[in-house]
Amino acid sequence: MRQPSKQLLPFLRNITGDDGQSHFEDGALPYSAADYEYQSTDNIAVNAFQFILSLGNLSFDFHNGPQRQIVLPLTGGIEGENGDGSHRQVRPGEIYFGEDTAGQGHITRALDGQVHISIFAHLA
Protein backbone atom coordinates (compact mmCIF):
# COMPACT_ATOMS: atom_id res chain seq x y z
CA MET A 1 0.00 0.00 0.00
CA ARG A 2 1.26 3.45 -0.91
CA GLN A 3 1.90 5.73 2.02
CA PRO A 4 1.83 9.55 1.94
CA SER A 5 5.26 11.14 1.73
CA LYS A 6 6.53 14.46 3.01
CA GLN A 7 8.30 15.02 -0.33
CA LEU A 8 6.74 17.43 -2.85
CA LEU A 9 7.45 18.04 -6.55
CA PRO A 10 7.31 21.81 -7.23
CA PHE A 11 5.82 23.19 -10.44
CA LEU A 12 4.91 26.50 -12.05
CA ARG A 13 1.42 26.94 -13.45
CA ASN A 14 0.04 29.64 -15.77
CA ILE A 15 -3.74 30.03 -15.74
CA THR A 16 -6.31 32.48 -17.07
CA GLY A 17 -7.89 34.48 -14.26
CA ASP A 18 -11.41 35.89 -14.09
CA ASP A 19 -9.90 39.16 -15.40
CA GLY A 20 -8.93 37.48 -18.72
CA GLN A 21 -5.22 37.83 -17.88
CA SER A 22 -2.69 35.04 -17.44
CA HIS A 23 -1.35 34.56 -13.92
CA PHE A 24 1.54 32.47 -12.57
CA GLU A 25 0.96 30.18 -9.59
CA ASP A 26 3.43 28.02 -7.71
CA GLY A 27 2.27 24.57 -6.74
CA ALA A 28 3.54 21.16 -5.73
CA LEU A 29 2.50 17.59 -6.43
CA PRO A 30 2.68 15.20 -3.48
CA TYR A 31 4.69 12.02 -3.71
CA SER A 32 3.56 8.71 -2.27
CA ALA A 33 6.05 6.16 -1.03
CA ALA A 34 5.69 2.94 -3.02
CA ASP A 35 8.59 1.32 -1.17
CA TYR A 36 11.94 2.34 0.24
CA GLU A 37 13.64 2.72 -3.15
CA TYR A 38 11.41 5.25 -4.91
CA GLN A 39 8.41 7.54 -4.63
CA SER A 40 5.94 8.62 -7.30
CA THR A 41 3.16 11.09 -7.87
CA ASP A 42 -0.33 9.97 -8.81
CA ASN A 43 -0.82 9.30 -12.52
CA ILE A 44 -1.46 12.32 -14.73
CA ALA A 45 -3.66 11.52 -17.74
CA VAL A 46 -2.31 12.76 -21.07
CA ASN A 47 -3.73 12.49 -24.58
CA ALA A 48 -0.41 12.76 -26.39
CA PHE A 49 3.04 14.25 -26.10
CA GLN A 50 5.47 15.76 -28.53
CA PHE A 51 9.07 16.91 -28.60
CA ILE A 52 9.54 20.61 -29.40
CA LEU A 53 12.77 22.14 -30.72
CA SER A 54 12.99 25.93 -30.42
CA LEU A 55 15.84 28.10 -31.59
CA GLY A 56 17.71 30.47 -29.32
CA ASN A 57 16.03 33.49 -30.91
CA LEU A 58 12.53 32.29 -29.93
CA SER A 59 10.30 35.23 -29.01
CA PHE A 60 6.66 34.23 -29.41
CA ASP A 61 4.42 37.26 -28.77
CA PHE A 62 1.18 37.03 -26.77
CA HIS A 63 -0.53 33.71 -27.39
CA ASN A 64 -2.60 31.09 -25.61
CA GLY A 65 -1.67 27.48 -25.19
CA PRO A 66 -3.32 25.31 -27.88
CA GLN A 67 -4.48 23.00 -25.05
CA ARG A 68 -3.77 22.43 -21.38
CA GLN A 69 -0.30 20.94 -21.29
CA ILE A 70 2.75 20.23 -19.21
CA VAL A 71 6.01 21.61 -20.60
CA LEU A 72 9.17 19.79 -19.53
CA PRO A 73 12.36 21.50 -20.77
CA LEU A 74 15.11 18.98 -21.43
CA THR A 75 17.76 21.48 -22.63
CA GLY A 76 17.99 25.27 -22.63
CA GLY A 77 14.93 26.75 -20.99
CA ILE A 78 12.13 29.23 -21.48
CA GLU A 79 10.97 32.49 -20.00
CA GLY A 80 7.30 33.39 -19.81
CA GLU A 81 5.87 36.89 -19.47
CA ASN A 82 2.28 37.75 -18.63
CA GLY A 83 0.33 40.92 -19.41
CA ASP A 84 0.88 42.22 -15.86
CA GLY A 85 4.63 42.30 -16.58
CA SER A 86 5.46 39.28 -14.41
CA HIS A 87 8.28 37.05 -15.71
CA ARG A 88 9.12 33.48 -14.75
CA GLN A 89 11.79 31.10 -15.98
CA VAL A 90 11.53 27.35 -16.49
CA ARG A 91 14.85 25.54 -16.68
CA PRO A 92 15.68 21.92 -17.58
CA GLY A 93 14.28 19.57 -14.95
CA GLU A 94 11.55 22.01 -13.91
CA ILE A 95 7.83 21.58 -14.61
CA TYR A 96 5.47 24.10 -16.20
CA PHE A 97 1.71 23.60 -16.46
CA GLY A 98 0.51 25.80 -19.33
CA GLU A 99 -3.22 26.20 -18.74
CA ASP A 100 -3.95 29.73 -20.01
CA THR A 101 -5.93 28.63 -23.06
CA ALA A 102 -8.11 31.76 -23.15
CA GLY A 103 -7.70 35.48 -22.56
CA GLN A 104 -4.64 37.60 -23.37
CA GLY A 105 -2.17 34.74 -23.02
CA HIS A 106 1.56 35.03 -22.48
CA ILE A 107 4.86 35.69 -24.26
CA THR A 108 7.42 32.88 -24.52
CA ARG A 109 11.13 33.51 -25.05
CA ALA A 110 14.21 31.32 -25.22
CA LEU A 111 16.18 31.54 -22.00
CA ASP A 112 19.66 33.04 -22.38
CA GLY A 113 19.45 32.76 -26.18
CA GLN A 114 19.80 28.98 -25.99
CA VAL A 115 18.33 26.40 -28.35
CA HIS A 116 16.05 24.21 -26.29
CA ILE A 117 14.24 20.91 -26.53
CA SER A 118 11.11 20.33 -24.49
CA ILE A 119 8.43 17.70 -24.07
CA PHE A 120 4.88 19.02 -24.36
CA ALA A 121 2.48 16.56 -22.68
CA HIS A 122 -1.13 17.36 -23.67
CA LEU A 123 -3.37 16.93 -20.64
CA ALA A 124 -6.49 14.78 -20.97
Backbone torsions as a table, in degrees:
resi	resn	phi	psi	omega
1	MET	NA	137.2	-179.5
2	ARG	-77.8	134.2	-179.5
3	GLN	-107.5	145.0	175.4
4	PRO	-59.1	148.6	179.4
5	SER	-117.6	159.1	174.5
6	LYS	-87.3	-7.5	-179.3
7	GLN	-78.0	142.5	178.0
8	LEU	-129.3	147.6	177.1
9	LEU	-106.1	106.5	-177.3
10	PRO	-70.9	149.6	174.8
11	PHE	-147.3	162.3	174.0
12	LEU	-110.7	137.5	-178.8
13	ARG	-126.5	141.8	175.2
14	ASN	-122.5	118.6	-176.6
15	ILE	-125.2	162.8	173.3
16	THR	-92.1	123.8	178.4
17	GLY	-84.3	174.1	177.8
18	ASP	-60.3	-20.3	179.8
19	ASP	-84.7	1.5	-179.6
20	GLY	79.7	3.9	178.9
21	GLN	-101.5	153.1	174.8
22	SER	-82.3	142.7	-178.2
23	HIS	-137.0	136.3	175.8
24	PHE	-82.4	143.2	173.2
25	GLU	-136.6	140.6	172.3
26	ASP	-94.2	141.1	178.2
27	GLY	-146.6	-179.1	178.6
28	ALA	-153.3	137.8	174.6
29	LEU	-94.0	134.2	177.5
30	PRO	-77.7	146.6	171.0
31	TYR	-94.9	154.2	169.1
32	SER	-119.4	144.0	179.7
33	ALA	-85.9	115.5	177.0
34	ALA	-83.1	-38.3	173.5
35	ASP	-162.3	-164.6	-175.8
36	TYR	-79.5	-12.3	-174.2
37	GLU	-95.0	-24.3	179.8
38	TYR	-155.7	164.3	175.3
39	GLN	-131.5	155.2	179.9
40	SER	-143.4	157.5	171.9
41	THR	-82.7	171.4	170.1
42	ASP	-65.0	159.5	176.5
43	ASN	-61.4	146.2	174.0
44	ILE	-119.2	118.0	-177.0
45	ALA	-74.3	129.0	176.0
46	VAL	-126.8	150.0	176.8
47	ASN	-87.5	-34.7	-176.9
48	ALA	-167.7	167.7	169.7
49	PHE	-143.9	158.8	179.7
50	GLN	-144.2	154.8	173.2
51	PHE	-92.8	136.4	-179.5
52	ILE	-120.6	129.9	174.5
53	LEU	-110.8	121.8	178.5
54	SER	-123.5	138.9	-179.6
55	LEU	-76.3	163.1	-176.9
56	GLY	-67.1	-13.7	178.3
57	ASN	-97.8	14.1	179.5
58	LEU	-55.3	126.2	172.5
59	SER	-151.1	90.0	-173.9
60	PHE	-96.7	108.3	-176.1
61	ASP	-59.4	-179.5	-173.8
62	PHE	-47.2	127.0	-179.7
63	HIS	-156.9	161.3	173.5
64	ASN	-102.4	156.2	172.0
65	GLY	-65.6	143.0	179.6
66	PRO	-69.4	-20.1	175.6
67	GLN	-163.9	167.9	172.8
68	ARG	-65.6	131.0	-175.8
69	GLN	-153.5	159.0	172.5
70	ILE	-104.4	130.2	177.3
71	VAL	-108.3	126.2	-178.6
72	LEU	-122.5	95.2	178.8
73	PRO	-65.6	129.9	176.9
74	LEU	-97.4	-36.8	177.1
75	THR	-137.3	161.6	179.3
76	GLY	64.8	-128.1	179.6
77	GLY	161.6	172.6	-179.5
78	ILE	-131.9	157.7	172.5
79	GLU	-123.4	132.2	175.5
80	GLY	-108.3	146.9	176.1
81	GLU	-133.4	132.6	177.2
82	ASN	-101.9	167.2	-176.9
83	GLY	-59.9	-22.9	178.9
84	ASP	-82.4	2.5	178.9
85	GLY	89.8	-3.2	179.5
86	SER	-72.6	141.5	-179.3
87	HIS	-123.3	140.7	172.4
88	ARG	-140.8	148.0	179.3
89	GLN	-110.6	146.8	175.7
90	VAL	-128.4	114.2	-175.8
91	ARG	-102.5	165.6	178.0
92	PRO	-51.6	135.1	-178.5
93	GLY	90.1	-8.7	177.6
94	GLU	-97.0	165.1	-172.9
95	ILE	-122.8	132.1	-179.6
96	TYR	-127.6	120.4	173.0
97	PHE	-93.8	109.0	176.9
98	GLY	-91.4	105.0	-175.3
99	GLU	-127.4	14.7	178.7
100	ASP	-92.4	76.9	-175.5
101	THR	-91.0	2.8	178.4
102	ALA	-141.8	170.0	177.8
103	GLY	83.0	-158.8	-175.6
104	GLN	-66.0	-33.7	-178.6
105	GLY	85.5	-157.0	-174.0
106	HIS	-144.5	165.8	174.2
107	ILE	-102.2	140.3	175.7
108	THR	-120.4	132.3	178.1
109	ARG	-130.5	152.2	171.1
110	ALA	-66.3	143.0	179.5
111	LEU	-87.4	125.5	177.4
112	ASP	57.8	28.3	177.7
113	GLY	65.2	21.9	-176.3
114	GLN	-93.8	142.5	167.7
115	VAL	-64.1	140.5	177.3
116	HIS	-139.9	150.8	174.7
117	ILE	-116.7	132.3	179.0
118	SER	-133.3	157.5	167.7
119	ILE	-101.1	128.8	172.3
120	PHE	-106.3	112.8	178.7
121	ALA	-102.4	113.2	-176.8
122	HIS	-78.2	117.5	-176.9
123	LEU	-70.7	142.5	178.8
124	ALA	-72.5	NA	NA
